[in-house]
């Protein structure tokens, strides 16, 4: 009985490990570049209710950029594109979200210092309504935008107080564009910027951006606000490295209602996860290489996608990574559009892995799609070559090792290994050792 238990258990382990071999990879489906003018910059993207991709940004010549919006199929084919030129000066789009009726909400700015919001028809990009606001005496602009649980719009950005930037929040009726409320916040004595906003599972707003702390020192700021009136529930600030290079750029709300924020600390990508109840830190990591996270997205499996840039020598490449709910890296890759130019991802979304940004140092838009072949379970038949190799190697080691042991025992007891009882013991021992070694070998190599 002592010989049968190890044999059966090791064979079961061997089969389980063999049947559940894992392979994972990310492959590029397509990439597109757009040369739309002298200054081109894709700022954000979103996947709509039909699985199409909407990319927004600005493009045009020096001193005359326009809002540009492209709608693409999941295969990268263009359905329509829209140019909006409200002032004839430097105008642009920064944020995009999908309303509950499927239309697109685009936020941005114009050259007159107004903050802009457009609702665009999903079928042809025509303007359903648009509003502009100038909450300060200076240049104001909107960046992140999201759709609340009530269907209305929340957008965040900056309002100018003289030469100083302040946080600005605006809630808008999705039906007609009427403003419901707005808040201007001044967290510090210098420039502060709100970058992104998401709606959590309870309908509250989580907003991330930067706050001035000291001379040449920016830090992260995270806020949770009530959706009904915008009142502050809590805020957290992090002065990370005493440099002007600490910025929180993107936020997502995961399936557990936790907040995941991406950005950078000094010149290294930083990602942190926080509790929705009080903003306390759950975990964080900072990459050791020169990099930054400019946007993040919740993948369909509940894990986190972070897009941004990674320095390769003197220039930046597109950089994407996926981490699990504990912050463990699952995969990453870079895309180098131009070896001697700066390339950066500004927007990333899931469905597959879609990303958009600038290439050729602001001279072109770039859009790309990658598909993840992840957690692909291989059948035992797919792995027969590996299993056969494992059995051959472990069988050889098992026979040689056991023969040496039995020869030693025979010398000590002055018997021969060819006696029937010793031969039977040798066969049983070989079977046991082979099955155990085979299971271990397959677990290591597959």
N, C-alpha and C positions, 0 to 999 in steps of 0.2 A: 504493500500500500504506500510505503514511503517513496517508492520509485514512480508511482502513477500520478500522484498529486502534482509534483513539479512538472512532469511531462505535459499533463493536460493544461495546467495554468499557463505554461510558457507557450504552448501551441495557440491557445486563445489570444494571448497577448500579441503573438506574432501575426495572427490573422487580423486583429483589430488595427494594429499599426499599418499593416499592408493595405487594408481596404481604405484607410483614412489618410492616405498620403495627401499633402497639400502643396499646391503651387500657386503663385500669385505674380501678376505682372500688369503693367499699364502700357497700353499701346495707343499710338496716335491714329485717330480716324481721319482728321483733316486739319488744315490750317489755311487761313486767308489773311492777306494783308491788303490794306486800302491806302492808296496815296491820294488823299482828298484835297491837299493844298500844302502851303508852306508850313503850317503848324497843325498837326493832327494828333489828337489825344483821346483814346477811348477810356472813359472814366468808370463805367459800371455796366453790369449786365444782369439779366434775370431770365429764368425759364418760366414760360407762361403756362396756362392751364391745359394747353394742347401739346405741350412738349416742345414748342418753338422757342427760339432764343431771341431776346431783344437786347441790343447793344447800343449804348448811348455815349455821347461825349461832345467834343467840339472839333471843328476843322475849318480851315480857311487860310487867308493870307495874313500877313503882319498887320495888326491893327484892325482886322475885320474877320473875326471868327464867328461861326454860326453854331447853333444847336444842331447836332446830327443824330438821327435815330435810324437804326437798321433792324429789320425783322428777318430772321433766318430760320429755315427749317433745321431739324436735328441733323440733317446731312450737309448743312452749310450752304444750301441754296437760298438766294435772296428772294423774299416774298415782296418786300417793299422797302423803300428808304425815304426819310423825311428830312428836309432842311427847314429850320426855323431861324429867321434873321430879324429879331424884333427891333434892333436899333441901328444896324449898319456898322456897329463897332465890335468890340470884343464881347461876344455873348457865348454862353456855353451851358451844357447839361452836366449835372454831377450825380444825380440819383434816379433810380427807376424802381417801380413796384407794380404789381399786378392787382388791380381792384377786383372786388368780388364778382363784378359783371364781365371780367376778362379784359377790360380796357386797361391802358397803361398810364400810370402817373409818373411824370417826369419833373424833377426839380432842378433848378439852376440859378442863373444870374444874367444880367445884361450890363452893358457898358455904362448905363446911367446910374448904376448903384442899386438897382432893384433886385429883390429876390423873386424868382419866377416859379410858378407851378402850372403845368399843362396836363390836361386829361386828353389822351389821344385814342381814337377809335382803333380797336384791335385789328379790324379788317383792312384798313387802308392808311392808317396813320393820320387821318384828318383830325383837326382840333375840335374836341367836344366843348371845352371851355378852357380859359386860361386866366390867371390872376397875377398881378405883380404887387409887391408891397415894399415899402421903404421905411422900416421901423426906426431907423436912425438917421442922422444927418449926413452919414457917410455912405460908403459902398457896402451893401449887404449881399449875402448870397446864401443859398441853400445847398446842402450836400445830401445826407442820408434821408431816405423816405421809406415809410412802411404803412401798411394798412392795419388799422385796429380791429379788435374783435367786434366792434360796432359797425365796421365797414368804412368808417371815416379815415382821413389821412392824417398822419403825424409826420412832420418833416423838421429837420434840424440843420443849423448852420451857424452863421455869424452875422452879428450886427455891429456896426462901427460906431465907436464913441470917440470922435476926434480921430486920433491916429491909432486908437486901441481897439482890438477885436474883443467882442463879448459873445457868450453863448446865446443862441436864439432858437426858440422852439415855437412851432405853429401847428395848430390843429385846424383842419379844413373839412368842410362838408363835401363828401365825395360826389353828391348829386349835382350841385351848382357852383362849387368852388368858394362858397362863402366861408369866411374865417369864423371859427367857433371861439378860439382864444389864442393868445400868443404870450410868450414869456421871454423877457430879456434878462440874462443872468450875468453877473460880473464876479467870477470867482476870485480874481486876483487884481493886482494893480497894473498888470501888463496884458499882453495878448493871450487870449484863451479861445480855443476853437472846438466846437462840437462837430464830430465827424460822421457818426453813424447812429442809427436807432433801430431797435427791433421791439416787437410786442411779445410779452411773455405769455405763458399758458393761463395766467389769471387776468389778462387784458391790460396789465400795466406796461409802461414804457421803460426800456433800459437804453441809456444813451451813453456813448463813450466819446472821448476826445482828449484834448490836452489842456493843461493849466500851467501858467507861469509860476515858478517858485522863487527864483533868485536870478541874478544877472547871468545870462547865458545858460539858463537851466529850465527846461520844460519837463513836465511829468504827466502821468496818466491821470485821468479823471473819469469815474464811472458813477452814473446816477440812476436811481429808480424813481419813477414819477407816476402819479395817479393819472389815469386816462381821462377822468371826468373833468378835471380842472387844471391838470399839470402840476399840482402841488408835490413838493419833494417828499419822498418817503425815506430815502437815505442816499448818501454819497460816500465814495471812497476815493482817496487820492494817493498816488505813489510817486514820490520823487526818487527815481531809481538810480541814476548815475551821476547827478550833478553836471550834466552836459545839456546842450540845446537839442539833443537828438533822441529824446525819449517821447514816443508818440503812440497813443492808442488809436487804431484806425478802423477796426471792424469788430462787430459783435454778432453772436448767434445765441439763440435760446435752444437748448437741447431738449430731448424727449423727457428728461427728468426735471425740466424747468430751471436748470442751472444756466449760468451765463458764461460763455467762452469768449474771451477778448483776444484779439491779435494786434500786433504792432511791432515796435522795436525798442530795445534798451541800448542806448548809445548807438552802435552800428551792428547790433545782433538781434535777430528775430526773437521776440518774446511772445509767449502764449500763456494765458492764465485762465483758470476756471474759478468762478465765485458762486457763493450761495445766494439764492434769490431772497431769502428772508432778511439778511442783514448785510450782505455784500462781503462776508468774510471769505478769505482766500482758501480754496480747497487744494489746488496745486498750481504750479507754474513751471515753465522751463524756458531757458534761453539758449539758443544755438551758439556754438563756439565760433562760427564763421561769420563773415561780413554779409549780413542779410537783413531783410525786413518783411514783415507780414502786412500787406495792404488791404486784404479782404479775407473773409472766412465764410464758410457755408456748411450747413448741416447736410451730410450725405444721406442717401436713402436708407442706409443701414444704421443710422444713428451716430456714426462717427464723424470726425471733423476734418474738413478740407481747409487748408490755409494756402493762399496764393500771394506772391510778392516778387521779390528779387533776391538774387544771390550774386555776390561779386566774384568775377572770374578775372583775376589780374586787375586791370584798370577799369573794366567795364562790367555792367550789370547784365545778368541773364534772367529770363523768366524762371521762377522757382515755385514748385508746388510740393506740398507734403500732406500726407494723411496720418492722423493720429487717432488712437482709440480713446475711450472715455476716461482712461487713466493717464492720458498724455503720452502713451508709448507710441513710438514711430512705427508705422506699418510700411510705408514706402515714400520715396521722394524722387523727384527728377527735375532737371533743368532743360530749358529750351533756349538756344542761342540763335536768335534771328540774324543778328549781324555781329561778327566777331570783334569788330572795332567800334561798336556803338553801344549805347545804353538801351536796354530793353527791360520793361517792368510790367508785371501784371497789376492791374488796378481793380478788376472785378473777377469773381469766381462764383460759379453756381453748380448745383448738382443735377442729377438726372443721368448723366454720365459725368465727366469732369470737363465743364466748359470754362474757358478763361478768356479775358480780353484785356488789352492794355496798349501800351505804346511800344513802338519799335523804332530803330534807326534814330534814336535821340529825338523823339517827338515829331519825326517827319512822316510817320505812317501809323495807322491803326493795325493791330494784330488781333485775330480771333482764332481760337483753336479748340478742338474737342479731342479728349482722350477717353478711352474706355478701359475700365478696370476688369481684368479677368482674375478676380480675387476669390480666395477660398474655394478653388475648383477641386472638387473631390474626385480622385482617380479610382477607377475600379481595380480590383485585383488583377483583372486580365490586362489592363493597360500597363501594369507594373511587373508583368511576368519576367521580362529580361532582368530587372533589378533584383527581383526575388530569387531568380535562379542563380544569379551571381552571388547573392548573399549566402544561399544554401551551399554552393560549391566551396566558398571560402571557409565558412564556419564548419562544414563537414571535415575538411582537411585539417583545420586546427584541432577540432574535437578528437579525431582519431589519433593524431600524432600525440596530443597531450595525454590522452587516456592510456595509450600504449606505453608511454614513458612511465606513467604512474604505476601501472600494473606490473611492468618489468621490475621496477624498484621493489614493489611489494613481494613479488615472487622471489627475488634475491634474498629478501629479509626472512621470508618464511620457508625458504628452501623448497618451493614448489615450482611448477611450470605454468606459464600462462595458458598453455594449450590444454590443461586439464579441463574437463567439461564445466565444472562449477565456476572456474575463473573465466572461461570463455563466455559463459552466459552473463556473468557480471559485466564483462567488458562490453558486450552488445547493448545491455540495458543502459550502462553508463554513457556509451557513445550517443544513444538516442536522446537521453536527457540533456547532455551537454550541448549537442547540436541544436536542439530546439531552443534552449536558453540563449545560446550565442547567436542563433539566427534572428531571434526576436530583438536582441540588443543591436545587432548589426543593422537590421532593417530600420530600427528606430533612429539610428544615427545617420544613416545614409540617405533616407527618403525624405 
